[in-house]
Amino acid sequence: MIRRGEPWGSPARGPAVARGAGGDADLADLVRDHPGSRLSFRPDPSCDVARAVGLTPSASGAVELALDAVALGDTLVVNLVVAGPAPDRLRWWHRRRPVTVRVDHRPVFEGRATTVVVANGQFLRGADLVPRGHPGDGRLEVQVYAVPPGQRATLRRRVRAGGHLPHPEIVTAHGRRVEVAWAGPTPLEADGRARGRRATLVATVVPAAFTLLV
């Protein structure tokens, strides 16, 4: 886990145990199959974790980075969990619904919102959704969106460069465990893949879940 003021990454101490390619969900599958291992990964343009750590398809693999993951029930996530409509796709017609959010057992939101984001990384489809997100700091960033319909077009424009924060109707927090309870089943997206609908979820950080060669 990286701490403020400490360097991140070190010279690679050995070859990759496994190799893979693709987007964030493909990387999560590789991590699930090889937990705690040194991995080589060739990202495609959709890979937001690669964008966050500077990994390119032509990377030499000379440096290794310890990266966290998110345990979401029996699902492993390396970048983002989005419950409700994603902020980059939020439209005026999406309804705010009752939701309660707790972080490290502390209540941080109870009210009506469209969306809850639980982030290990920083980007969502290239948008700088979580400017404070760092996939190696041992914590999760949380955002709760209660943005009114009339402000959502501006939100979508500003989210590309991270200019949507701070916002009085976006509650932010961070911690190691996040509990979300909606009034009813809500669409869930994890690492860009639809994961059905859930009324509740519990997400916990998995520090140094794998080592990535870059």
N, C-alpha and C positions, 0 to 999 in steps of 0.2 A: 504494500500500500504506500502510495506517495504521500508525503507531508509537505506543507508549505515550506519553500526554500530549499528543498532537497532536489537533486537531479533525478531525472526519470530515465530509465533505460541503462543498459550496460552492454559491453561487447558480448556477442553470442558465445555461449559456453558449450555449444554442441549442435549437432544437426537436428532437424525437425523429426519428431516422432511420427507425425502424420501431415499430409498435405491436402489442401482443398481449394475450391474456387467458387466464386459467385457473390451473393449478397449477404446481408447480415444474418438472415435465417439460415443460410448454408453454413456460415461460420459457427452459429450456435449449435447446429447439428454436429459439426466436427468437434466442438468443445464437449458436447454431451457424450460423444463416443470416446473421447480421449481426455478425461478430466485431469487438470493439473499438468498437462503435457506442453512441451515446446512444439508449436505449430507453424507451418508455412502456409500462407493463404494468398491466392491471386484474386484480388477483388475485381468485380465488374463495376460499371459506373454507378450502380444503385447502392453500393456498400457505404453506409454512413459511418461505420466504425473506422474503416480505412481512411475516410476523409478526416476524421477526428485525430488520428494518430500519424497521418502523413504516409500511409502505406500506398504504394503504387504497384501496378502489375510488373514493373521492372525492378522492384526493390531487390537489393543485394542480399538481404537477410543477415547482414553483419551486426545488427543491433537487436537485442531482445527486450521486449516490454512485458511486464506483468500486468495483465488486464483482469478487471472484475467481470462478473456476470450477475444476472438476476434470476433467482429461483422463483418461479410463478407456478406453484403446485408441482405438477410433474413436467412442466415446460421450462426449458432454460432459454434465457434471453440475453443477448449481448449488447443491445442498444437501447430500445425504447419499448415501453408498454403504453398503449393509448386506449383508455376506456371512454367510449362515446365518440362523436365525430372528431376527427383529427383537426387540430387548429389550422393547418394549412388548407383545409377543405370545409371550414365552418361557414355556414350560410345563414341567412336571416331566419329561415324557416325551422332551424333546429331548436327544439324546445329545451329550456332549462328544467331539470328534474331534480327531485330531492336526493341528496347524497351526503354521506358522512365520511370524512377522511381522517385517519389517525396515523401519526408518524412516531415511531418508537413509543407507542402506547399513549401518546399525547394527542388530544383532539386539535386539529388545525383548521378544519372547515366543517360546518354543518349548515346546509342551506340548499339552494337550487343552483345547479350548474349544468353545463352541457358536456364537459370533458374533464377527465383527470389524466395527467401524464405522469408516468413514473420512468425516470431516465437514468440510465447508466452512462450513456454517451451524450453527444451534443446536438447532432443534426437529425433532421427528419426530411427525407427526400431532398437533401441538399440545403434545406432551410436551417438557419441557426436558431433552432427552437429553444435550446437550453444553453445559453452562453456560458453559464457556470459549470456545465457538465464536464466531467473528467472521468474517463473509463478506468482510471487506476487509483482513485482517491479513497476507495473503501466506503463510499456512501452513495445514496440515491438522491436525485433531485426530484422534487414533486411540484407540479403546477396544477392548480384547479381553476378552470375557466368558467366564470360567470358573466362573460362579456355580453352586453345587450345587443340585440339584433342590428341596430343602426351603426354599431361600431365594428362590425365583423369584417366588412370589406377593407377598412383601413388596417385592421389586424392582419389580414392575409397579406397585404402589401408589405407591411413592416416586418413580418416574421422572417422574411428571406435573409435579412441582415442582422437579426436579433434586436431590432428597434422596437419590438412590441412590449419590452419590459423596461422599467417597472410599469405596472398598470394597476389602477385601483380595483379592478374586477378580475385580476389574476392573482390568486394567493399562491405564494411560493414557500417551500420548506425543504429540509433535507434531513436524512437519517438513514438508518440501516434496515428498518422494517416499515412497510406501508400497508395499511388496511383500508380498503375502500368498500363501502356498502351503499348500493343504489336502492331506490324504491322498487325497482323491478329489473329484469334482464336488460343488459346494455351491451351493444356491440364492442368487441375487444379486438385490438390489433397488437401484435407483438412482432418486432423486427420486420414490419412491413407485411406480415401475413395475417389474414383474418383468422380469428380463433373462436368464432361463434359468439354467443351472448352469455354474460354472467351478471348476476346481481351482486355478488361479492367477490373480492379477490384479496389475496395476501401476497405481497412481493417482498423478498428479502435479498440483500446484497450478498454475493459470494466473493469475498476478497481474493484477489490473485487466483482466479479460477483457472487461468491458463497463461501461457507465455507465447507471445506473438513475435515472430521474426520479421523485421522491417529493414 
